């Protein structure tokens, strides 16, 4: 997530907190008035704002280049013993040491002369605290610039032209050129003696102490102030919690748009939102004519159980889903999550993860499959996710038990009343409606909703 997106996320969280307070921290009131809550999409960042921030990055790289060329060094003196003819000069304070050290003297004919002498040698050390800080800041800037590169590559229209971006091709290309120029400058700095030497020191870019050099040296102070700007929006746990809360409010709006009503026990009708802690909410039940959706907040995301009212009449079946949100489009947190002990023994039909601009889902072998696309608003991502889990249509069971109704593949296996297509990863089950008409319920479309839009 880019730093500007983190800033906008923080602004959204402030709006959410105010909205919850206005509604007395009551989840039913929040849901009743959710259509009155107008939050800003994290994607609605203007091209002008990005170019302004890229200029800030360019400036700070110029500052770092100046530091790399002439860094502050820590000069220390060390007492060494050299042959008398190798010592450039002998400092006055060393004479007393030489006279006292009899091992340095040697008789030459009738004279006793010093063969070795004490010498004060100056040592310049470049691995200072401040220089280590600058080296780690270079790494952080490299990561931030990479996010801008990935973002603007996504803005380029693909061949089919399906895109909701407001940027023109010229703007996206101009931004890419600026980012690539910054990447070349970072690469040049990383090839310097300064970086290669200092970056070897183990140093974490957190809780940086304000030293005299960081405070009074103009160049180092620029770097320190920029570090504070980055640090303000880089706390991992806090960022993940806020992103989770942001998407939860979008989910409430999607469910309201689709006509679902909320049911919650009166004594549990409370929503707790605090800036530095995970928000708390009870188990929520959303009802509609065709489906009942139960939402339960877990440590890493939400358990979403979906029940078809039609199917419930013939057999008890629950679509058991897990929904999580990843702050990075690379979905690295989700990759780590599916390998944790949390999922051992839990049989979810679907495990999905949404980022700002995309979606991934977990295959049966715990591998992640990305649903790549041109960016669409976050609320549309959620609408598509819900559509994929609640789509039903008339279908012949005799035919589509053998052929996948999504991709026509015959590579299908049957497990616990579910049909699973190994080709397109779709999952579906059959039932009869009130008119005894055969229908299919798509428990998952394997990302086909995204790929076909």
FILUM-386221 format. One line per field, with one value per residue: residue in one letter; x, y, z of N, C-alpha, C in turn; residue number from 1. Coordinates in pm, whole numbers. Each point is the difference from the previous one (the first is absolute). Layout:
# FILUM-386221
aa a:... $
n_x X:... $
n_y Y:... $
n_z Z:... $
ca_x X:... $
ca_y Y:... $
ca_z Z:... $
c_x X:... $
c_y Y:... $
c_z Z:... $
i NUM:... $
//
This chain:
# FILUM-386221
aa x:x:x:x:x:x:x:x:x:x:x:x:x:x:x:x:x:x:x:x:x:x:x:x:x:x:x:x:x:x:x:x:x:x:x:x:x:x:x:x:x:x:x:x:x:x:x:x:x:x:x:x:x:x:x:x:x:x:x:x:x:x:x:x:x:x:x:x:x:x:x:x:x:x:x:x:x:x:x:x:x:x:x:x:x:x:x:x:x:x:x:x:x:x:x:x:x:x:x:x:x:x:x:x:x:x:x:x:x:x:x:x:x:x:x:x:x:x:x:x:x:x:x:x:x:x:x:x:x:x:x:x:x:x:x:x:x:x:x:x:x:x:x:x:x:x:x:x:x:x:x:x:x:x:x:x:x:x:x:x:x:x:x:x:x:x:x:x:x:x:x:x:x:x:x:x:x:x:x:x:x:x:x:x:x:x:x:x:x:x:x:x:x:x:x:x:x:x:x:x:x:x:x:x:x:x:x:x:x:x:x:x:x:x:x:x:x:x:x:x:x:x:x:x:x:x:x:x:x:x:x:x:x:x:x:x:x:x:x:x:x:x:x:x:x:x:x:x:x:x:x:x:x:x:x:x:x:x:x:x:x:x:x:x:x:x:x:x:x:x:x:x:x:x:x:x:x:x:x:x:x:x:x:x:x:x:x:x:x:x:x:x:x:x:x:x:x:x:x:x:x:x:x:x:x:x:x:x:x:x:x:x:x:x:x:x:x:x:x:x:x:x:x:x:x:x:x:x:x:x:x:x:x:x:x:x:x:x:x:x:x:x:x:x:x:x:x:x:x:x:x:x:x:x:x:x:x:x:x:x:x:x:x:x:x:x:x:x:x:x:x:x:x:x:x:x:x:x:x:x:x:x:x:x:x:x:x:x:x:x:x:x:x:x:x:x:x:x:x:x:x:x:x:x:x:x:x:x:x:x:x:x:x:x:x:x:x:x:x:x:x:x:x:x:x:x:x:x:x:x:x:x:x:x:x:x:x:x:x:x:x:x:x:x:x:x:x:x:x:x:x:x:x $
n_x 85:-29:94:-31:-1:114:38:-47:61:102:-18:-10:103:51:-38:52:106:2:-13:88:73:-25:25:58:96:-111:26:-118:32:120:-60:-91:110:35:-118:-6:73:67:58:128:-5:73:-77:-78:121:14:10:-60:-75:-14:-16:-81:-50:-8:-41:-78:-32:-18:-61:-67:-16:-26:-75:-54:-11:-37:-80:-40:-1:-58:6:-70:116:27:82:69:69:99:45:95:66:85:59:112:47:-104:32:-106:-53:65:-119:4:-130:51:77:-85:-97:67:23:-127:-18:68:-113:-19:88:102:101:52:98:44:-101:-93:-62:-110:-21:-89:-110:-54:-111:-55:-77:-37:-120:-36:-109:-42:10:-35:-57:41:117:-6:-43:93:83:-57:16:118:9:-42:82:90:-43:2:114:31:-63:64:109:-26:-26:99:68:-66:34:103:-70:-70:23:-72:83:-20:-29:8:126:22:112:55:17:-11:-99:-53:23:-47:-97:-17:13:-79:-80:9:-12:-98:-49:30:-53:-102:-4:15:-88:-74:52:-28:123:-59:-90:91:64:-85:-54:127:-10:-24:-104:-88:-82:17:-80:17:118:-47:106:112:53:-91:31:134:32:5:95:63:-24:30:99:34:-24:65:93:-17:3:102:62:-56:28:101:-81:63:0:35:85:32:-2:60:80:6:11:88:49:-2:30:92:29:-10:67:85:-1:13:93:37:-40:114:-73:30:47:-16:50:-107:33:8:-98:128:56:113:28:124:71:39:-127:-9:-79:-106:-54:-130:-51:9:-132:18:-125:-31:-81:113:67:70:57:87:30:114:38:109:105:-7:-129:-81:-76:-26:-107:-22:-129:-30:-95:20:130:-21:-99:98:101:63:21:125:4:105:6:119:-19:110:70:66:84:66:15:118:-88:112:-82:-76:109:39:-117:-7:121:-83:14:-37:48:83:-59:15:-122:70:-121:9:122:-52:79:-34:59:73:77:-5:2:15:9:-23:87:-43:105:-82:4:57:-122:70:-94:80:5:-64:50:-79:-99:45:-98:50:121:-53:-58:113:68:-93:7:130:-30:-80:69:-124:-25:-94:10:29:-44:-77:-10:-27:-49:-11:-63:114:-95:125:73:-103:91:54:100:-97:12:-62:-31:-62:-71:130:-15:120:14:77:-77:-122:6:-102:-92:-79:-128:-81:-115:-118:-53:-82:36:90:45:77:78:94:66:56:63:63:32:86:-59:-93:-65:124:27:-130:48 $
n_y -119:91:89:49:-128:-13:115:-38:-117:70:78:-111:-46:120:-6:-123:39:112:-77:-84:105:52:-127:61:-24:21:-130:-15:101:-54:-121:49:62:-123:19:52:-112:108:-115:25:-33:-102:-34:84:-42:129:8:118:-65:-100:86:60:-118:-30:127:-30:-112:72:89:-93:-52:126:11:-119:38:114:-69:-76:116:60:-123:13:12:-110:99:-112:3:-67:-46:13:-112:91:-47:36:-70:-67:52:62:-1:47:-21:120:-29:-41:108:37:-45:67:104:-22:-18:-78:-64:132:-10:39:-78:109:-93:123:-2:48:-53:74:-131:-2:60:69:-29:121:-103:86:-37:6:10:-63:-112:126:36:124:-50:-79:107:71:-99:-9:132:-24:-102:80:92:-96:-44:124:20:-121:47:115:-70:-87:108:69:-111:-10:129:-61:43:-110:-106:-63:85:-108:123:26:-6:107:-69:95:-58:127:18:-119:27:125:-53:-95:97:72:-104:-29:131:-3:-105:70:104:-75:-53:124:45:-105:50:97:45:118:-27:-44:103:103:-44:-36:117:-83:52:23:29:-3:87:75:2:114:-24:50:-102:-86:66:8:-117:97:-69:-34:126:31:-87:54:120:-42:-49:111:55:-78:23:119:-62:-45:26:-117:-28:125:-3:-123:42:112:-74:-84:103:54:-122:-9:128:-29:-106:81:87:-94:-51:126:20:-121:82:-28:-64:79:-113:51:-81:44:-100:-40:89:-30:110:-58:127:-46:113:-35:-38:-132:30:15:-113:-12:-122:25:11:-25:45:-87:20:8:91:-72:113:-82:109:-65:101:-29:-62:-76:-21:-58:-68:-35:-28:-64:23:-93:91:-6:-2:91:13:-30:78:-31:111:19:110:-71:132:33:122:34:99:25:65:-109:49:-17:33:62:88:-7:8:91:62:-43:38:79:-21:126:-33:-51:-95:120:-41:93:24:123:32:121:73:118:64:108:-73:-100:-123:-82:-127:-76:-68:-118:31:99:-21:119:25:77:89:3:133:80:103:-45:83:22:90:20:-1:68:84:-4:19:88:58:-17:42:82:-46:4:-112:-5:-127:-79:-66:-66:122:87:-120:-3:115:67:60:10:-112:-82:13:-119:81:-76:39:-98:97:-74:-56:17:68:-51:108:-96:32:46:-103:-12:40:-106:22:-107:55:-21:95:97:27:-59:122:-73:30:83:-22:109:-92:-23:112:-21:117:-82:42:-7:-121:-7:86 $
n_z 0:-94:28:-120:-36:68:-54:-119:23:50:-106:-72:72:-13:-128:-6:72:-73:-107:54:35:-119:-34:102:-89:-63:-16:63:78:18:7:84:46:-36:-60:121:9:-27:-18:3:-127:41:-103:67:-21:-5:-129:21:91:-87:-99:86:36:-129:-5:105:-61:-109:76:69:-124:-36:109:-22:-129:56:80:-100:-66:104:44:110:54:63:35:11:111:-53:115:-96:-17:-47:-107:57:-105:54:114:-56:119:102:53:53:4:-116:15:92:-87:-95:80:34:-131:87:-30:-6:99:-75:48:-46:6:7:-90:78:-106:-11:-5:100:-42:99:-67:5:-34:-93:46:-126:75:-110:71:-9:112:-29:-37:107:66:-61:25:119:4:-55:84:97:-50:-8:117:46:-64:47:107:-20:-20:97:74:-54:21:116:-3:-56:-101:25:-73:98:61:74:24:128:-41:74:10:-71:-117:-43:89:-26:-128:16:77:-93:-90:79:13:-128:-12:91:-67:-108:61:42:-122:-46:88:-33:-110:84:25:16:-95:-87:54:-2:-114:17:58:98:-62:98:-101:130:57:-107:59:49:-75:45:-65:41:108:-1:-51:-88:-60:109:32:-129:8:116:-51:-108:81:71:-120:-33:114:-23:-115:75:103:-15:132:27:-100:36:127:-36:-76:102:83:-83:-25:132:5:-91:74:106:-71:-37:123:41:-93:46:98:58:89:102:56:121:93:70:83:-126:0:-20:-44:36:-22:10:4:120:-3:-5:-103:79:-42:23:12:-130:-9:-129:-14:-96:-101:-69:72:88:37:57:68:13:79:-69:46:-110:23:-89:85:-124:72:-114:27:-88:3:-129:6:92:-89:-83:30:109:-67:39:-75:41:14:-46:52:-65:54:-111:79:-39:-122:59:96:37:61:-110:-74:89:-15:-126:38:65:131:-23:-118:91:-68:-56:-30:-61:-52:51:-38:22:-77:52:-100:-19:-79:82:-45:101:-37:105:-72:-40:-77:43:-131:-29:-42:-80:28:-107:12:-84:67:95:32:123:-3:-121:56:102:-85:-69:113:41:-118:11:123:-71:-103:-45:-63:-91:35:-99:104:-84:-55:98:28:-134:-31:18:70:48:-5:31:94:-29:28:47:126:61:87:88:-98:-13:-111:-19:-75:-45:-103:31:86:-83:90:-5:29:3:-37:57:-78:39:-123:81:-27:-78:102:-37:112:-51:69:-114:-64:97:26:-53:109:58:-45:25:90 $
ca_x -85:79:-14:-117:-117:-4:-52:-144:-60:-9:-110:-124:-22:-52:-140:-74:-12:-100:-130:-39:-35:-129:-103:3:72:-104:18:-125:-12:102:-45:-117:42:125:-7:34:143:73:145:77:73:145:51:-31:113:21:130:78:54:109:115:56:77:118:98:58:95:116:78:67:108:110:62:74:117:100:54:82:125:81:-67:70:75:41:144:55:144:38:144:61:146:57:146:33:9:-132:-86:17:44:-30:-64:71:-52:43:141:6:-27:116:108:-33:-14:136:-1:11:138:100:137:72:138:9:-121:-128:-99:-130:-27:-144:-51:-145:-50:-145:-53:-139:-85:-128:-105:-117:-120:-55:-145:-73:17:-81:-137:-16:1:-130:-97:11:-78:-142:-38:-2:-127:-110:3:-47:-146:-49:22:-104:-129:-20:-7:-139:-88:6:-112:31:-51:-145:-45:-89:66:-77:93:-29:123:23:122:115:30:58:133:85:29:92:133:51:33:118:115:32:57:139:77:16:98:132:37:28:128:107:80:-70:-110:50:71:-84:-119:33:-25:-138:-60:-144:-49:-111:37:127:34:38:135:39:19:-133:-71:66:53:-113:-32:-49:-128:-99:-29:-73:-138:-70:-22:-116:-117:-22:-29:-134:-102:62:-14:-65:-121:-99:-43:-84:-126:-75:-44:-109:-117:-42:-73:-122:-104:-39:-83:-132:-69:-35:-114:-116:-37:-62:-129:6:-33:92:-52:101:-61:-4:106:129:-10:103:118:107:106:105:107:119:-36:-88:-139:-75:-140:-60:-37:-106:-79:-64:-102:-65:-95:66:118:32:145:48:134:67:136:107:126:62:-100:-140:-66:-125:-84:-111:-100:-107:-131:-62:72:-19:-123:25:114:71:130:54:122:90:102:88:33:102:39:146:35:87:-56:76:-66:99:-58:-91:84:48:-115:-53:96:-3:-77:-141:-81:7:-125:-117:-37:-69:-21:72:82:23:69:-14:90:-63:-30:-11:-49:61:-68:88:-37:-5:136:45:67:-82:-26:-31:-96:55:-97:19:-58:-138:-16:-4:-138:-35:66:-85:-124:31:23:-131:-72:56:-39:-145:-62:-78:-65:-61:99:-31:96:51:105:110:78:108:70:1:-85:78:101:-36:97:-50:92:-80:-11:-114:41:-94:-109:53:71:119:64:146:51:-21:-6:-136:-65:-145:-87:-132:-119:-126:-71:-139:-70:67:92:139:84:137:51:145:64:114:18:142:55:-50:-72:99:66:-95:-44 $
ca_y 119:123:84:85:-85:-15:126:5:-100:60:97:-78:-57:111:17:-116:15:104:-53:-95:80:65:-103:-54:-129:-102:-56:9:138:18:-66:74:128:-21:68:141:10:17:-10:19:-117:14:12:132:91:65:-7:116:-30:-96:68:85:-84:-47:109:-7:-112:43:92:-69:-78:95:20:-123:-5:91:-68:-111:57:52:-35:27:-117:1:-19:-42:-24:-131:-8:-116:-5:-10:18:142:62:0:99:130:94:-46:106:24:-81:-138:-17:-57:-143:-64:-8:-97:-134:-44:-99:69:49:-97:54:4:37:65:77:-67:77:-68:-65:19:117:15:98:21:-12:45:-95:57:-101:49:-69:70:-19:82:-56:-123:47:41:-122:-66:88:-29:-122:33:78:-94:-73:93:29:-121:0:93:-64:-103:68:62:-107:-47:98:-12:-80:-124:-8:2:135:5:73:108:105:134:54:-22:-78:91:26:-121:-17:103:-40:-114:53:63:-108:-71:87:-15:-132:4:75:-91:-103:64:19:-131:-48:83:-57:32:-93:-138:-16:27:-85:-130:10:-34:123:5:137:24:69:69:101:127:36:138:10:-4:122:125:-8:32:-111:-112:40:-22:-145:-36:49:-84:-128:16:-2:-140:-78:31:-85:-129:-98:-114:-48:107:16:-115:15:109:-45:-95:80:72:-92:-43:100:-17:-120:38:75:-95:-80:90:22:-122:-19:-87:60:-42:-51:-15:-2:134:23:2:101:100:1:72:42:77:23:-82:-137:-62:32:-115:-4:-132:-78:71:-81:81:-83:40:-105:-122:-41:49:12:22:59:-10:52:-83:70:44:36:-30:-123:37:-118:35:-106:21:-31:-105:-126:-38:-78:-140:-53:102:24:133:37:46:80:88:121:83:116:13:139:4:-71:-123:-99:-74:-33:-113:-119:-42:-35:-134:-99:4:-105:39:-69:-145:-61:80:-32:109:-25:105:96:110:117:119:113:121:-7:-133:-109:-132:-104:-112:-129:-113:-33:117:99:117:31:142:40:127:83:144:39:44:48:-105:-45:-90:-127:-70:-39:-117:-113:-46:-56:-133:-97:-9:-10:-120:2:-127:-87:-143:-75:-113:47:72:-89:-53:110:123:103:122:-16:-121:-108:-122:-30:38:-101:22:-11:54:69:107:-33:84:-5:11:87:144:12:31:-95:20:-106:4:-7:29:112:-27:-55:-125:22:-25:119:-16:110:11:32:80:-1:-12:123:25:128:102:-18:25:139 $
ca_z 0:-9:119:-17:28:146:54:-25:87:133:-4:-1:133:82:-38:52:145:25:-39:105:118:-28:11:136:-1:-15:-133:-77:-46:-103:-124:-51:-58:-74:-129:22:26:-127:17:-124:-48:9:-137:-53:18:-128:-66:46:134:-15:-59:106:92:-73:5:135:-2:-79:83:109:-61:-23:131:34:-88:58:119:-49:-52:111:125:126:45:140:3:130:-1:54:27:-64:6:-134:-9:12:-132:-63:64:-66:102:135:79:127:111:-17:42:134:-15:-63:100:104:-57:-30:-109:-128:-18:-46:2:-126:35:131:25:19:-77:-14:-130:-21:72:12:-98:5:-137:-15:-73:-42:-2:-73:50:114:22:-96:-134:-5:-18:-141:-83:15:-65:-143:-23:14:-118:-112:11:-30:-144:-68:9:-102:-131:-17:-12:-131:-100:3:-63:-145:-52:-67:-137:-9:32:117:108:59:41:-50:-56:-142:-25:7:141:57:-57:57:137:-7:-32:122:94:-52:24:142:19:-48:99:114:-38:2:141:59:-51:58:110:124:27:11:128:117:1:60:145:38:51:-25:-18:91:124:-23:101:-59:41:-36:-145:-62:35:-40:-137:-87:-90:81:58:-105:-4:122:-12:-97:70:87:-87:-36:121:51:-63:-32:107:-64:66:-2:-138:-35:72:-61:-132:27:38:-120:-87:69:-27:-139:-5:49:-106:-107:46:1:-140:-52:64:118:129:105:126:103:133:56:99:-70:-104:28:-86:69:-92:66:-95:16:31:-98:28:49:-37:26:-118:-72:-93:-104:-64:-123:-40:-47:76:134:12:136:-2:130:-7:55:21:-125:-100:33:-44:-67:-28:-89:-6:-98:59:-81:23:140:11:-36:78:76:-64:25:-72:107:-68:78:-75:64:-79:-3:-29:-117:-115:-18:85:79:131:-19:-21:132:82:-28:52:146:67:8:-100:16:46:-40:-138:-69:-143:-73:73:-92:53:-82:25:-50:-143:-55:83:-16:76:35:-60:93:44:76:-86:-27:-140:-12:-101:-46:-68:12:129:17:138:101:24:-110:31:97:-68:-83:90:49:-116:-28:104:15:-132:-31:-131:-42:-63:4:81:-78:-91:62:85:-84:-62:82:-60:-22:-106:-76:22:64:110:117:104:90:141:99:-70:-85:-122:-9:-131:12:-106:27:146:44:90:-11:50:-63:85:-69:61:39:-117:-34:-111:37:-3:48:82:-13:128:-43:-145:-28:-57:-134:-2:-26:-129:-107:4 $
c_x 89:-27:-121:-128:-14:-55:-151:-74:-17:-114:-134:-33:-53:-148:-87:-22:-106:-141:-53:-44:-137:-115:9:68:-96:5:-127:-22:101:-48:-120:41:124:-1:32:149:75:150:68:70:150:63:-17:111:36:142:90:62:116:125:66:85:125:108:65:103:125:90:78:111:119:75:86:124:111:65:94:135:92:-70:78:68:39:149:47:151:29:152:54:152:53:153:30:3:-135:-93:24:53:-41:-58:70:-47:45:143:9:-25:122:113:-27:-1:137:5:18:143:95:138:60:140:-1:-127:-120:-108:-134:-16:-148:-47:-152:-47:-153:-54:-148:-77:-134:-103:-125:-130:-52:-150:-80:11:-76:-147:-27:-6:-134:-112:2:-82:-150:-50:-8:-131:-118:-8:-50:-152:-60:17:-110:-137:-21:8:-143:-93:1:-110:52:-72:-152:-59:-92:72:-90:91:-37:124:5:129:123:40:67:143:98:39:100:142:64:44:125:127:44:65:146:90:24:105:142:49:37:131:118:75:-71:-105:51:68:-97:-119:26:-26:-146:-63:-147:-47:-124:54:137:21:48:136:31:15:-135:-77:61:62:-117:-42:-58:-137:-113:-42:-83:-147:-79:-28:-123:-129:-33:-48:-143:-106:51:-11:-86:-132:-111:-55:-94:-137:-87:-53:-117:-129:-56:-84:-128:-114:-45:-91:-141:-79:-44:-122:-127:-50:-76:-131:-1:-39:90:-76:115:-70:17:115:139:6:98:116:105:112:98:120:114:-31:-90:-145:-77:-145:-55:-20:-121:-69:-73:-96:-55:-90:69:110:2:152:36:145:58:143:97:128:55:-101:-140:-37:-136:-74:-122:-93:-105:-133:-71:63:-23:-123:24:115:74:140:41:126:92:119:86:42:100:39:149:39:89:-60:76:-58:100:-54:-93:78:50:-115:-45:95:2:-85:-149:-87:6:-130:-125:-27:-82:-17:78:80:38:70:-15:105:-71:-49:-18:-44:82:-84:93:-53:5:138:65:83:-97:-17:-46:-102:44:-104:45:-74:-147:-12:-15:-141:-46:68:-86:-131:21:23:-133:-80:49:-47:-151:-73:-73:-62:-62:104:-42:107:63:115:122:64:120:86:-8:-86:73:94:-21:99:-68:87:-64:6:-106:46:-101:-106:48:66:114:67:150:59:-11:-14:-139:-54:-150:-74:-139:-111:-122:-71:-144:-81:58:88:143:83:140:38:152:58:125:12:147:61:-55:-78:97:50:-94:-51:110 $
c_y 124:89:92:-77:-24:125:9:-102:57:102:-72:-55:108:25:-113:15:105:-51:-98:76:67:-98:-79:-137:-119:-54:8:141:30:-57:73:126:-13:70:149:21:2:-1:17:-129:26:14:141:101:58:-20:114:-25:-97:67:92:-83:-56:108:6:-112:38:93:-75:-90:89:26:-120:-12:91:-62:-112:51:48:-30:48:-128:18:-33:-33:-21:-133:-3:-129:8:-25:3:148:71:3:104:136:106:-54:116:14:-91:-145:-24:-67:-151:-73:-18:-108:-144:-51:-98:66:38:-113:65:-11:58:65:74:-92:88:-76:-60:15:119:-10:110:8:6:41:-99:67:-112:57:-61:66:-26:74:-56:-132:35:38:-122:-73:85:-21:-125:29:78:-89:-79:89:31:-120:-8:93:-59:-103:66:53:-100:-54:97:-8:-92:-126:-5:11:134:10:68:112:116:134:63:-25:-77:89:27:-120:-19:102:-34:-116:46:63:-106:-74:83:-9:-136:-5:73:-85:-106:57:17:-134:-60:78:-75:20:-105:-142:-25:9:-95:-138:-1:-34:120:2:144:22:61:66:109:126:43:145:16:-1:129:124:-4:12:-119:-119:33:-13:-148:-42:44:-84:-139:7:-4:-143:-81:19:-94:-141:-104:-116:-42:103:18:-111:11:108:-39:-98:75:75:-91:-51:99:-4:-122:28:74:-94:-82:84:26:-119:-33:-93:80:-60:-48:-19:2:134:27:3:108:115:-19:87:28:88:6:-102:-146:-56:31:-128:9:-140:-77:67:-94:93:-91:66:-116:-131:-52:61:-1:32:44:-3:47:-94:83:61:46:-33:-140:42:-128:44:-120:38:-40:-110:-135:-52:-88:-147:-62:116:18:145:19:71:72:77:115:82:112:23:141:11:-84:-129:-115:-83:-40:-119:-129:-55:-52:-143:-110:-3:-114:30:-83:-152:-54:77:-22:114:-37:100:85:109:116:115:103:126:-20:-140:-103:-125:-99:-119:-127:-110:-39:115:98:114:19:145:22:139:76:144:45:39:47:-115:-54:-93:-136:-83:-46:-124:-124:-56:-63:-142:-106:-23:-7:-133:15:-137:-83:-146:-74:-113:42:52:-74:-54:110:124:107:132:-13:-124:-114:-121:-40:49:-112:43:-22:70:89:116:-58:99:-19:22:95:148:30:40:-111:27:-120:19:-5:27:114:-38:-60:-131:14:-21:127:-34:125:-3:47:84:-13:0:121:33:131:112:-9:33:142:92 $
c_z 0:121:-12:26:150:66:-18:85:140:7:1:138:95:-30:55:150:36:-32:105:126:-18:17:131:10:-9:-143:-84:-52:-110:-133:-60:-75:-89:-135:12:24:-133:27:-136:-38:11:-138:-56:30:-136:-51:50:137:-9:-56:102:96:-68:-3:138:7:-77:81:107:-54:-33:130:36:-87:52:123:-42:-50:112:133:122:44:146:5:141:-14:68:15:-60:13:-141:9:-5:-135:-73:58:-65:96:136:78:133:114:-11:51:136:-5:-57:102:104:-50:-46:-117:-136:-34:-40:-4:-140:26:138:39:24:-63:-7:-141:-37:84:11:-95:11:-143:-2:-86:-29:-14:-65:53:128:11:-106:-141:-16:-18:-146:-91:8:-61:-151:-35:5:-121:-123:-1:-39:-148:-78:2:-104:-140:-28:-23:-141:-114:-7:-71:-153:-49:-67:-135:-9:42:119:116:50:42:-65:-63:-151:-16:11:144:65:-49:58:144:2:-31:123:101:-44:19:146:27:-46:101:125:-31:3:143:64:-51:57:109:133:31:19:133:117:8:59:151:28:71:-39:-5:86:130:-11:105:-70:54:-41:-151:-71:27:-64:-139:-97:-86:77:61:-102:-3:121:-8:-100:58:90:-81:-42:120:48:-55:-28:110:-49:62:-5:-140:-42:66:-64:-137:13:33:-120:-91:65:-27:-145:-16:51:-108:-113:40:5:-142:-59:71:119:125:107:122:97:135:68:96:-65:-107:27:-97:65:-99:75:-92:11:32:-109:37:34:-46:24:-130:-65:-98:-96:-78:-126:-40:-34:93:140:12:144:-5:141:-15:70:8:-128:-104:49:-47:-54:-38:-81:-11:-105:63:-77:28:142:18:-28:79:66:-58:23:-84:99:-63:100:-90:79:-95:14:-43:-124:-112:-29:83:82:137:-10:-22:133:86:-22:48:152:56:2:-94:10:57:-35:-149:-60:-147:-85:98:-100:69:-98:40:-50:-143:-56:100:-28:76:15:-64:105:54:77:-83:-28:-150:-9:-111:-45:-81:1:125:-11:145:98:23:-111:17:96:-65:-85:87:49:-113:-28:98:7:-135:-15:-138:-29:-73:16:79:-78:-91:76:118:-75:-62:88:-68:-27:-119:-87:15:65:118:131:104:101:143:88:-65:-89:-124:-16:-135:17:-103:35:148:51:91:-4:56:-60:105:-87:73:32:-114:-47:-124:47:-18:51:79:-11:133:-24:-151:-39:-66:-136:-11:-33:-143:-115:-2:-45 $
i 1:2:3:4:5:6:7:8:9:10:11:12:13:14:15:16:17:18:19:20:21:22:23:24:25:26:27:28:29:30:31:32:33:34:35:36:37:38:39:40:41:42:43:44:45:46:47:48:49:50:51:52:53:54:55:56:57:58:59:60:61:62:63:64:65:66:67:68:69:70:71:72:73:74:75:76:77:78:79:80:81:82:83:84:85:86:87:88:89:90:91:92:93:94:95:96:97:98:99:100:101:102:103:104:105:106:107:108:109:110:111:112:113:114:115:116:117:118:119:120:121:122:123:124:125:126:127:128:129:130:131:132:133:134:135:136:137:138:139:140:141:142:143:144:145:146:147:148:149:150:151:152:153:154:155:156:157:158:159:160:161:162:163:164:165:166:167:168:169:170:171:172:173:174:175:176:177:178:179:180:181:182:183:184:185:186:187:188:189:190:191:192:193:194:195:196:197:198:199:200:201:202:203:204:205:206:207:208:209:210:211:212:213:214:215:216:217:218:219:220:221:222:223:224:225:226:227:228:229:230:231:232:233:234:235:236:237:238:239:240:241:242:243:244:245:246:247:248:249:250:251:252:253:254:255:256:257:258:259:260:261:262:263:264:265:266:267:268:269:270:271:272:273:274:275:276:277:278:279:280:281:282:283:284:285:286:287:288:289:290:291:292:293:294:295:296:297:298:299:300:301:302:303:304:305:306:307:308:309:310:311:312:313:314:315:316:317:318:319:320:321:322:323:324:325:326:327:328:329:330:331:332:333:334:335:336:337:338:339:340:341:342:343:344:345:346:347:348:349:350:351:352:353:354:355:356:357:358:359:360:361:362:363:364:365:366:367:368:369:370:371:372:373:374:375:376:377:378:379:380:381:382:383:384:385:386:387:388:389:390:391:392:393:394:395:396:397:398:399:400:401:402:403:404:405:406:407:408:409:410:411:412:413:414:415:416:417:418:419:420:421:422:423:424:425:426:427:428:429:430:431:432:433:434:435:436:437:438:439:440:441:442:443:444:445:446:447:448:449:450:451:452:453 $
//
